[in-house]
Amino acid sequence: MGQGTYRGGRGRRRTRAVLAVLVAAVLGAGACDSGGSAESGGSPSPTPTPVWDTSPESVAAVGDSITRGFDACTVLSDCPEVSWATGDSAEVGSLAVRLLGKKGAAGRSWNHAVTGARMADLAGQVTRAAKHRPELVTVMVGANDACRASTAAMTPVAEFREQFEEAMRTLRAELPKAQVYVSSIPDLKRLWSQGRTSALGKQVWKLGICPSMLGDADAVDAAATSRRAAVAQRVEDYNAVLAEVCAADERCRTDGGAVYDYRFGTGQLSHWDWFHPSVDGQARLAAIAYRAVTARES
């Protein structure tokens, strides 16, 4: 009786020992599969927090006339309520409204763009926008650097780069963790080719809208063709600078050239000047921006 009891206890101990070995093996395999080390006793590595937040809670816009909704509502006037970035128009569905809702956008979005602004003005706009402590800053600027009285007056590419880098340094000094969305500059030559079909538009162009591209709108001689080609090339060079400078900042994201590539038709152009975006054009810009900002990866 006593001997039998002893053998039974030993058998149970052997069974428990075997089970312990099996459990240890299973746990060890699980630790290895999770990225830990069975030998070092390491634990699984935590999932890193993404640098880019696809749902920022406040938006500040900087830039030029496009972001001010210029000529979208009335001739030669700003119309910020239809701005692609911060407007409250239901027809547009601005980036701010799409991200924050209409009530949220009303209290947590700000438009510091200025009609006629060039890249040299961006640092000052950024300084003003930074006072709101926005989580996202939108940038659309550069068209006016190409839209000068002549091609010789266009901002040199190297200078354009220096000015954008200065604006980014200013932003980072004030807002080290803010996200930045940078829109590409539209294809100005395409806007010319579409808008020149309107007699009214060409009359408005004579008031001084982008003379380097739109001047002598119907001229197709060698000099006019060469002038427009120079403006078009400068816009491409500017867009390359925007992409390169943005890429050097881990919290900066561009549209990947989507605005430049967008084929604006007469329905997306202002019926006042046939050059700036119409309300519908502003809505297209808002949609492009929203896709870029909410994409999981840039």
C-alpha positions as CSV (number, residue, x, y, z in Angstrom):
1,M,0.0,0.0,0.0
2,G,2.7,2.5,1.0
3,Q,5.0,1.5,-1.8
4,G,2.2,1.7,-4.4
5,T,1.4,5.2,-3.1
6,Y,5.1,6.2,-3.5
7,R,5.2,5.0,-7.2
8,G,2.0,6.9,-8.0
9,G,3.3,10.2,-6.6
10,R,6.5,9.8,-8.5
11,G,4.5,9.1,-11.7
12,R,2.4,12.3,-11.1
13,R,5.6,14.3,-10.6
14,R,7.0,13.0,-13.8
15,T,3.8,14.0,-15.6
16,R,3.9,17.5,-14.2
17,A,7.5,17.8,-15.2
18,V,6.8,16.8,-18.8
19,L,3.9,19.3,-18.9
20,A,6.1,22.0,-17.5
21,V,8.6,21.4,-20.2
22,L,5.9,21.5,-22.9
23,V,4.4,24.8,-21.5
24,A,7.9,26.4,-21.4
25,A,8.5,25.3,-25.0
26,V,5.2,26.8,-26.2
27,L,5.7,30.1,-24.3
28,G,9.3,30.3,-25.6
29,A,8.1,29.9,-29.2
30,G,5.5,32.5,-28.7
31,A,8.0,34.9,-27.3
32,C,10.3,34.4,-30.3
33,D,7.4,34.8,-32.8
34,S,6.5,38.1,-31.1
35,G,10.0,39.5,-31.5
36,G,11.3,38.7,-28.0
37,S,14.3,36.5,-27.3
38,A,13.8,33.2,-25.5
39,E,17.4,33.3,-24.4
40,S,17.5,36.9,-23.2
41,G,14.0,36.9,-21.8
42,G,13.1,39.9,-23.9
43,S,9.4,41.1,-24.3
44,P,7.7,42.0,-27.5
45,S,8.6,45.4,-28.9
46,P,5.8,48.0,-28.6
47,T,4.2,49.2,-31.9
48,P,5.7,52.6,-32.7
49,T,3.3,55.6,-32.8
50,P,2.9,56.9,-36.4
51,V,4.6,60.3,-37.0
52,W,1.7,61.5,-39.2
53,D,-1.7,61.9,-37.6
54,T,-4.5,61.4,-40.2
55,S,-7.0,63.3,-38.0
56,P,-5.5,66.6,-36.8
57,E,-7.8,68.7,-34.6
58,S,-7.0,72.2,-35.9
59,V,-6.0,73.7,-39.2
60,A,-4.3,76.9,-40.2
61,A,-3.9,77.9,-43.9
62,V,-1.1,80.0,-45.5
63,G,-0.6,80.9,-49.1
64,D,-2.0,83.1,-51.9
65,S,-5.1,84.0,-53.7
66,I,-6.2,80.5,-54.4
67,T,-6.5,79.8,-50.7
68,R,-8.4,83.1,-50.3
69,G,-11.0,82.0,-52.8
70,F,-10.1,84.9,-55.0
71,D,-12.6,85.5,-57.9
72,A,-14.7,82.5,-57.0
73,C,-17.7,84.5,-55.9
74,T,-17.3,88.0,-57.3
75,V,-14.9,89.7,-59.6
76,L,-11.5,90.7,-58.2
77,S,-12.5,89.9,-54.6
78,D,-11.5,87.3,-52.0
79,C,-14.2,84.8,-51.0
80,P,-12.6,82.9,-48.1
81,E,-15.9,81.1,-47.3
82,V,-15.2,78.9,-50.4
83,S,-11.5,78.3,-49.6
84,W,-10.5,74.7,-50.2
85,A,-8.5,74.8,-46.9
86,T,-10.8,76.5,-44.4
87,G,-14.0,77.7,-46.0
88,D,-17.4,76.8,-44.6
89,S,-19.3,76.5,-47.9
90,A,-21.3,73.3,-48.2
91,E,-20.6,73.3,-52.0
92,V,-16.8,73.0,-51.3
93,G,-16.5,70.8,-48.2
94,S,-13.2,72.3,-47.3
95,L,-10.3,70.3,-45.8
96,A,-11.1,71.8,-42.4
97,V,-14.8,70.9,-42.6
98,R,-13.9,67.4,-43.7
99,L,-11.5,66.9,-40.9
100,L,-13.3,68.7,-38.0
101,G,-16.9,69.0,-39.0
102,K,-18.5,72.4,-39.7
103,K,-18.7,73.4,-36.0
104,G,-15.2,72.3,-35.3
105,A,-13.9,74.1,-38.4
106,A,-15.6,77.3,-37.3
107,G,-13.6,77.4,-34.0
108,R,-10.4,75.6,-34.9
109,S,-9.4,76.7,-38.4
110,W,-7.7,79.9,-39.5
111,N,-6.9,81.4,-42.9
112,H,-3.8,83.6,-43.1
113,A,-3.3,83.4,-46.9
114,V,-3.0,86.7,-48.7
115,T,-3.9,87.4,-52.3
116,G,-0.8,88.2,-54.3
117,A,1.6,86.6,-51.8
118,R,4.8,85.0,-53.0
119,M,7.2,82.6,-51.3
120,A,9.0,85.5,-49.7
121,D,5.9,86.2,-47.7
122,L,5.4,82.7,-46.4
123,A,7.6,83.0,-43.3
124,G,5.6,86.0,-42.0
125,Q,2.3,84.1,-42.6
126,V,3.6,81.1,-40.8
127,T,4.5,83.3,-37.8
128,R,1.0,84.6,-37.6
129,A,-0.6,81.2,-38.1
130,A,1.6,79.7,-35.4
131,K,-0.1,81.9,-32.7
132,H,-3.1,79.6,-33.0
133,R,-1.0,76.5,-32.3
134,P,-2.6,74.5,-35.1
135,E,-1.9,70.8,-35.5
136,L,-1.9,71.0,-39.3
137,V,-0.7,73.9,-41.5
138,T,-1.6,73.9,-45.2
139,V,0.6,75.6,-47.7
140,M,-0.2,76.6,-51.3
141,V,2.1,79.2,-52.6
142,G,4.4,79.8,-55.6
143,A,2.1,80.7,-58.5
144,N,2.8,84.4,-58.0
145,D,6.5,83.8,-58.1
146,A,6.0,82.7,-61.7
147,C,3.2,85.1,-62.5
148,R,5.3,88.3,-62.9
149,A,5.4,91.2,-65.3
150,S,8.0,89.3,-67.4
151,T,9.9,86.0,-67.3
152,A,13.0,87.9,-66.2
153,A,11.1,89.0,-63.0
154,M,10.2,85.5,-61.9
155,T,11.7,84.4,-58.6
156,P,15.0,82.5,-59.2
157,V,14.7,78.8,-58.3
158,A,17.5,79.0,-55.8
159,E,16.0,82.0,-54.1
160,F,12.6,80.2,-54.0
161,R,14.2,77.3,-52.2
162,E,15.9,79.5,-49.7
163,Q,12.7,81.3,-48.9
164,F,10.8,78.0,-48.4
165,E,13.5,76.6,-46.2
166,E,13.4,79.8,-44.1
167,A,9.6,79.5,-43.8
168,M,9.9,75.8,-42.7
169,R,12.6,76.8,-40.1
170,T,10.3,79.5,-38.8
171,L,7.5,77.0,-38.6
172,R,9.5,74.5,-36.7
173,A,10.8,77.0,-34.3
174,E,7.2,77.9,-33.4
175,L,5.5,74.5,-34.0
176,P,8.0,71.7,-33.7
177,K,5.3,69.0,-33.9
178,A,2.8,70.5,-36.3
179,Q,2.1,68.7,-39.5
180,V,2.4,70.4,-42.8
181,Y,0.5,69.7,-46.0
182,V,2.1,71.3,-49.1
183,S,0.1,71.6,-52.3
184,S,1.8,71.6,-55.6
185,I,1.4,74.7,-57.9
186,P,-1.3,74.3,-60.6
187,D,-0.2,73.9,-64.2
188,L,-0.5,77.6,-65.3
189,K,-0.1,76.8,-68.9
190,R,-3.1,74.6,-68.9
191,L,-5.1,77.3,-67.1
192,W,-4.1,79.6,-70.0
193,S,-5.1,77.1,-72.6
194,Q,-8.5,76.7,-71.0
195,G,-9.3,80.3,-70.1
196,R,-8.3,81.8,-73.4
197,T,-11.6,80.4,-74.8
198,S,-13.5,83.1,-72.9
199,A,-13.6,86.6,-74.3
200,L,-14.5,88.0,-70.9
201,G,-11.7,86.1,-69.2
202,K,-9.1,87.6,-71.6
203,Q,-10.4,91.1,-70.9
204,V,-9.9,90.5,-67.1
205,W,-6.5,89.1,-67.8
206,K,-5.5,92.5,-69.2
207,L,-6.0,94.0,-65.7
208,G,-2.7,92.3,-64.8
209,I,-3.5,88.7,-63.9
210,C,-0.4,86.6,-64.4
211,P,1.0,88.6,-67.3
212,S,4.1,86.4,-67.8
213,M,1.7,83.6,-68.8
214,L,-1.6,85.3,-69.8
215,G,-0.3,88.4,-71.5
216,D,-1.1,88.6,-75.3
217,A,-3.4,85.6,-74.7
218,D,-4.0,84.8,-78.4
219,A,-0.5,85.2,-79.5
220,V,1.1,81.9,-80.7
221,D,4.3,83.3,-82.3
222,A,7.7,82.0,-81.4
223,A,8.3,84.7,-78.7
224,A,4.9,84.1,-77.0
225,T,5.4,80.3,-77.1
226,S,8.9,80.6,-75.7
227,R,7.7,82.9,-72.9
228,R,4.9,80.5,-71.8
229,A,7.3,77.6,-72.0
230,A,9.7,79.4,-69.6
231,V,6.9,80.0,-67.1
232,A,5.7,76.4,-67.4
233,Q,9.3,75.2,-66.7
234,R,9.7,77.5,-63.7
235,V,6.5,76.1,-62.2
236,E,7.8,72.6,-62.6
237,D,11.1,73.6,-61.0
238,Y,9.2,75.2,-58.1
239,N,7.2,72.1,-57.6
240,A,10.4,70.0,-57.4
241,V,11.7,72.4,-54.7
242,L,8.5,72.1,-52.7
243,A,8.7,68.3,-52.8
244,E,12.4,68.2,-51.9
245,V,12.2,70.6,-49.0
246,C,9.1,68.9,-47.6
247,A,10.7,65.5,-47.9
248,A,13.5,66.6,-45.5
249,D,10.9,67.1,-42.7
250,E,9.3,64.0,-41.2
251,R,6.1,65.8,-40.4
252,C,5.6,67.3,-43.9
253,R,3.6,65.8,-46.7
254,T,2.9,66.9,-50.3
255,D,0.0,66.1,-52.6
256,G,2.5,64.2,-54.8
257,G,1.9,66.6,-57.7
258,A,-1.9,66.0,-57.7
259,V,-2.9,69.6,-58.0
260,Y,-0.3,70.2,-60.8
261,D,-1.6,67.1,-62.6
262,Y,-5.3,67.9,-62.2
263,R,-6.8,68.8,-65.5
264,F,-8.8,71.9,-64.6
265,G,-11.6,72.5,-67.2
266,T,-13.8,75.6,-67.7
267,G,-16.2,74.2,-65.0
268,Q,-13.4,74.4,-62.4
269,L,-12.3,78.0,-63.4
270,S,-13.7,81.3,-62.1
271,H,-16.3,82.7,-64.6
272,W,-14.9,86.1,-63.6
273,D,-11.3,85.6,-64.7
274,W,-11.1,82.1,-66.1
275,F,-7.9,81.5,-64.3
276,H,-8.5,81.1,-60.5
277,P,-10.5,78.1,-59.3
278,S,-14.3,78.4,-59.3
279,V,-16.3,77.1,-56.4
280,D,-16.2,73.7,-58.1
281,G,-12.5,74.0,-58.6
282,Q,-12.1,74.8,-54.9
283,A,-14.0,71.6,-54.0
284,R,-11.6,69.6,-56.2
285,L,-8.7,71.1,-54.3
286,A,-10.3,70.2,-51.0
287,A,-10.8,66.6,-52.1
288,I,-7.1,66.3,-53.2
289,A,-5.9,67.7,-49.9
290,Y,-8.2,65.5,-47.8
291,R,-6.9,62.4,-49.6
292,A,-3.3,63.4,-49.0
293,V,-3.8,64.3,-45.3
294,T,-5.8,61.2,-44.4
295,A,-3.7,58.7,-46.4
296,R,-2.0,56.1,-44.1
297,E,1.3,56.6,-46.0
298,S,2.4,59.6,-48.0
